[in-house]
Amino acid sequence: MKLLNNNIKSYVAYTTILTLTMGFPTFIFYAIGVLAPTLIQEFAIDKSIIGLLTMGTFACAAILSLWAGNIVKYLGAKKSLIVLFSCVFISFSLLIIFRSFYGMIVALLFCGISQSLANPITNLMIAQRVDDRFKSIIIGIKQSGIQLLALFAGLFIPFILQKYEWQFTFTLLLPILFILMILAPKMALSNDSSTPLTLEFIKPNKLLTLLMLTQSCVGVAVASFVTYLGLFAISLGISPLHIGLLISLYSLMGIISRVCFTTATNRIKDKTLLLPLLISATIIVFVILMFANPQRLWPIWVAALGMGTTAVVCNVIAISMLLKDNRFGQPVNSSGLLSSGFYVGFTFGPILFGLVQLLPFGFYAGWFMLIIVLLLALSISIILYRTNKKEIYNID
């Protein structure tokens, strides 16, 4: 193992690549959250099926994530990075070419491939080259890459829409992706591919299964919130420009909370205790959101801020557990399985929300559904905490 040179420049460059590796595959998800009103109008579709766009992407990611750890270990970080950024490049190129709703679904499947690889690649690169002293902070920063690209989506897409078609956003990003295809692999070790390829499914142990189930429920809430936040805001009379600001607020708080929370909780031995606390806080956020109406808009802003400081942190805490506790399994494989669980929630969350909001009370029925899902997540996370505590006691 060749650790990075112990200087700021090497860590900044390495962390930047890790952050962009996490952010670009999921950029389209947050872009859809901002573009949802535009896409519904352009394609003349009902808002209840907007979730189909992300369903195919995350279904692909969820399935591939089951074996992504093995694939990354076989290819090595260098080749895996090329595959990841190439798939995002292809996806964005097809989004520019295709001019139909179902064409977008096909284009987004390539982002699903990249999403399945992102966590195993970055976790492998951290395990290979980052000193143990800096792992927690770098995990927090690289996971915040998702919110960093979401921040870009929220801030810039609304302004681009004022003068250009929405496809122009992806045109601007293609040169950056091309550069990353060349530069990113140079950061990875050249001799890290020594594991034979096997597509054998590695069954998660009890602890990892409980963590996956928790993350699936949280994924339902996060995906539904981001996908339908803009449409809910439109129904309350909020302008499209302010939709971008809502996504930006959510993203900015996600960046701050992920970095600060992982740093502050670095010395906590049993991080499973943090999940019930974060999920409980997320439930409170959705209860507040239920009070939003055209005459009372502050709850939707509080919800954007609250989701960025609660539910978003759950994933980085889970990743931190995997890299620091081998009882969840080998880090590269277990991170792939964990991502699969998370993506299952992203797959079904928006489409379920879309169907529920067709019922009486519309969006409020959907928000109430998410509260129920989060209560289930809270129950599972408590079981995880008790199981983990019992195993620690038995080991000690």
N, C-alpha and C positions, 0 to 999 in steps of 0.2 A: 504493500500500500504506500503510495506516494502522497504525503500530505502537502497542502498548499504552503507556499512560503509564508512565514509568519509576519506578513506586512499587510497594511490596509489595502493597498492597490490590488493585490492578488485576490483578497477576499471580496472586494467590491466588484471586480470583474466577474468572478465566479458566481457570486450571489445574483448579479444582474442576469446572467444566463439562466440560472435556476428560476428566477422570478418570471422571466419572459416565457420560459418553457412551460410553466404552470398557467400563465395568463392567456396566451394566444389561443389554445384549443377551446377555451370556454368563453372567449370574447363574443362569439356569435350569440350565445345565450342571453347575455345582457343587452346586446344590440337589439335582439328581438323584443326584449322588454321595453326598450325605448321606441322601437319601430312599430310595435303592435297596432296602434291606431292607423298608421300609414298603410301597413300591409293589409289590414282588413278592408280599407277603402279601395286600395289598388286591385286586390284580387277578388273583391266582392264576396267575402266569406263571412260567416257568422263568428262572433268572438268566442264561441264555445269550442271551436276547433283550432284555435291558434296554437294550442298545446301540441298539435300533431307535428309541428315543426321541430320541437325539441324532443318529442317522444322517440322518433326514429334515431336521432343523434345519441341520446342517452341509453336507449335500448342496445344499440351497437356497442357503446362504451361499457355498459354493464356486462354484456356477454363476453366481450374480449378481455375485460379486466380479470376474469377468472383465470386466464392463462397469461396475462400480461407480464407478470413477474418472471415466469419461465422464459418468455420471448425476449425480454430485456436482458436477462442474464446470458442468454444464448448469443444475441446480437452484440452485446456490449453497449456501453453508453454512447460511444461515437456513432455507430450505425443507427442506434435507436433514435438519437437526436435528429439525424438526417431524415429518417422515416417520419418522425413527428412533424417537423416543420414543412416537409414536402407535402404531407397530407393536408395541413392547414392551407398551404399555398394552393393546392388543387381545389380545395373546398371554396376558398374565396374567389378563385378564378371562375369556377362554375356558377357562383352566385352572380357574377357580373354577366355571364353569358346567358344563363337561364332567366326567363322572364315569366315564370309561372309559379304558383304555389307548390305544386307537386315537384317541379324542377328544383325548388329550394330544398325540399325534403331530401332528394337524392344528393344534392350538393353537401348537405350538412352531415351526411353519413361519414364523410372523410374526417370531419372534426371529431366524430365519435371514436374513430381509430386513434386519433391523437390524444383524446381525453383519457383513453384507457392506458396509454403509455406514460402520461405525464408524471403521475405520482411515483411509479416504480423507477423511472429514469432518474428523477431528482433525488429520491431517497437513496438510490444506489450511488449517485455522485457525492452525496453528503457522507455516506458511510465510507466511501473510498478516500476522500481527500480533505475532509474537514476535521479539525481537532475536536475532541470531545467537549472541550471548554466552550466552543462556539456553536455547537450543533443546535441547541434550543433556539437561539436568536435567529440563526439562519433558516431553520424550519419555519419560524414565524414570518420572516421576510419573504421567503419563497412562496409560502401559501398565500401571502397577501398579493402576490402577482395576479391572482384571479380578480381581486378587487381593484387593482391598479388599472387593468384593462377595462373593467367595468366603469371605473371613474372616467376613463377616456370616452367610453360609449356615451355616458350620461352628459358629459360636458360638450363634446364636439358634434355628435350626430345631429342634435337639434339645430345647430348652426349650419351644418352642411345641407340639411333639408330645406333651408330657406333659399338656397341658390341652386342646388344640384339634386339629382336623384339619389336615393339612398345607396345605390350601388357604388357611388363615387367613394364612399368611405372605405370600401374593400379594395378599390383601385389604389388608394393612397398607401394601404398597408402591404401590398404585394412586394415592393422593393425592400421593405424592412425584413419581410420573411425570407426573401432571397439571400439577403446578407447574413441572416441568422443561420440559414442552411449551410453556409460556408464557415462562419466564425464559431458557432456554438460547438461543433464537434472538436475543435482545436482545444477546448477547455477540458475535455474528458481524457481519461487514460487510454492509451493506444493498445494495451495488452490486457484488457479486462474481459475478453471473451474466451472463457475456458469451460463453460458449462454446456453439455450436450443438450440439444433441443428435445424437450419432452412436453407433450400436451396432456399429460396425466393430471387430472383434477386433484388439487391438494385440498383435502377436507379441512375446514377451519375447526379449531378446538372450541371448547365451550366459551372461553373468555372472548375470543375473536368473533364467534357467532353472535353473542349478546351485543358486542360493539357494532357489528354490521347491522343488526336489527335496529339498534338505536339510531345509527346514521341514516338508515333507510327512511325512518319516520321524519327525522330532521330534514332530509333531502326533499321529502314531499312538501314540507312547509316552506323551505327556502325557494324551491323551484316555482311553486304556485305563487308565492308572494312577488317574486321578481317578474314573472310572466304577466301577471294580471294587475300589478300595481299601477301601471300606466293607464290601463282601461278603466280601472276603478277611479283614478284621478280625473279622467275625462268625464266620467258620469257625475262627478261632483262639481264639474265646471272649471277644473284646473286646466290651464293652457298647456299645449304640447311642449313649450319651452320649459315650463316648470316640471314636466315629467322627467326631463333630463336632469334637472336639479335634484329631484327626489332620488333617482338612481345614483347620482353623484354623492349625495349625502350618505346614503346607505353604503356606498363603496368606500368613501373616505373614512367613515367610522370603522368599516371592516379592516382597512389597512392598519389604522391606529390600534385597534383592539387586538388584532392578531399578533402584532409585534410586541405590544406592551404586555399582553396577557401571558404569552409564552415566556417572556423574560421574567415577569413577576412571579410566575408559578414554577419556575425552573427547579426550585429546591423542594417542591412538594412531592413526597414519595408516592402517595397514592392519588394519581390524577383522576381516577374514576369518580371521586367525590365531586369533582368540578362539573361533570356532565349533568347530574340532577339539578344543580344550582343554575346552570345556564339555560337548561330547558324550562325550568320553572319561570325564569325571567322572560323567556320567549313567549310563554303562555300569557303572561301579564301584558306583553306588547300587543298581542292579538286581541286581548280583551279591550285594551285602549282603542285599537283600530276600529272596533265595532261601534264606537261612539261617533265616528266621522260621518258628516252629512254636508250638504251644500252650504249650510249656515255655520257649520263648525268644522273647519278644515285642519285645525292644529293636530288632531289625533293622527292624521296620515303622515305628517311630518315627524311626529314623535315615533311612529311605527318605523319609518325609514331609518331614523337614528337608532332606535332600539334593536332592530334586526341586525344592524351592522355591529352592534356591541354584544349580542347574545348568541343567536343561532349560528352566525358566521364563525364564531370562535370554536364551536364544537368540533369541527373537522380538524383544525390544527391541533387541538388537544388530543384527538384520537391518533393523529399521525405521530405526535410526540410520544404517545404511549408505545406505539409499535417500535419506534427506533430506540427506545430506552429500556424496554422490557421484553426479553426473548420469550416469556411465557405466552405471548400472543402469537408467536410463530416467527419464522425467519423474516426479517424486515421487508425484503423486496417482494416476496410472495404474499405476505400478509397485507402489505399496502395495496397490492393489486386486488385482493379479495375485499378489503375495506372499501376501496373505490367502487367495486362492483355493487356493494350494498348501498352506497351513497347514490350511485347512478340509477339504481332501481327506483329510488324515491324520486329522482329527477325525471325518470321515464314516465311514471304514472301520475305524479302529482298534478302537473298542469292540466292533463286531459280529464282527470277526476274532478278537479276544481271547475273546469269548464262545464262539465255535465251538471254538477251540483248547483252552479249559479243559474241554471235554467229553471230551478225550482222557485217557489215563492220566496221572497226576500232577497233573491238575486245574489249579489256579491256577499252580503252578510251571511247567507247560508254557507257560502264557500269558506269565509273566515271562521265560522263556527266549526265547520268540518276540520279545519286545520287545528283548532284547539283540541278537538277529540283525538286527532292523530298525535299531537304533542303530549297529551296525557298518557297515551300508550307508550310513547318514547320515554316519558318520565318513569313509568312503571318498570320498563326494561332496564333503564339506566340504574335504578335503585337495586334491581336484581344483580346487575353487573357489579355494582359497588360491593354488595354483600358477598358475592361469589369471590371477588378479587381479595377482599379482606380475609375471607376464610382461607384462601390458598396461601396468602402471605403468612398468616398465623401458623398454618400447617408446616410451611417451609421453614419459617424461623424456629 
